[in-house]
Amino acid sequence: MTVRIVVDKGRCQGHAQCAALAPDLFVLDDLGYLALADVEVADDNATTARRAALACPERAITILEEA
């Protein structure tokens, strides 16, 4: 199983809470906004990805599980 991180870049306000919790999964641009809008991660990073998504005050991050 893989996990996909999907970011609504229009909602991202650059709080960087996701990157603070999971800097290896959430890459920021020079202005502090999420640089990637859609990335697949290994299942062993799923818990970390979910925690980081929940930390987003704008709810700009969705975690999708794929078989």
N, C-alpha and C positions, 0 to 999 in steps of 0.2 A: 504494500500500500504506500502511496505517496501522498504528500500534502502540498497543496498549492496555496501560496499567499497571493491574494488579489488586493490591490490598493486602488481606492478611488482617489486619484490624485487631486481632483477638484475639492475634496473634503479635507485633505491633509493641510494642516496649518503650521507645520514645522515644529511641533512641540518636542519631537525626537524621543518620546518615551519608549517607543518600540526599539530604537537603536540603542538606547541605554540598557535595555534588558537583553537584547539579542543583536549585538553589533555585527556578528557574522552573517545574520540573516537579513537585516534591514540596512541597506546602504543609502546614505544621504548624499544629496548633491551639495554644491558649494554654499547654497543658501539655507541648508538644514532641512530641506524637504526630501521625502523619499524619492530616490532616483529610479527605482524599479517599480513597475506597476503590476507585474505578474511574474512570479518565480516559483519553481517547483523545488521542494526540499525533501530530504530523506525523512522517513517515518520517525527516526530517532530524535529528530529536531521538532517534532509535532507539538510536544508539550511546551517547549520554549516559544514556538511561534504563536500558540494560543495565548499564552500569558502576555506576550508583547502586544498582541492584537487587543486584548482586553484593557491594556494600559493606555490605549489611544483615546484621548478625551473626545476626539471628533468622530470616533467609530469609522474611520476611513479604511480599516483593514478587515478583510474577510478571509477566513481559513476554510478551504474546501478540501475534503478528503476524497481521494480518487483510488479506485481499485487497481 
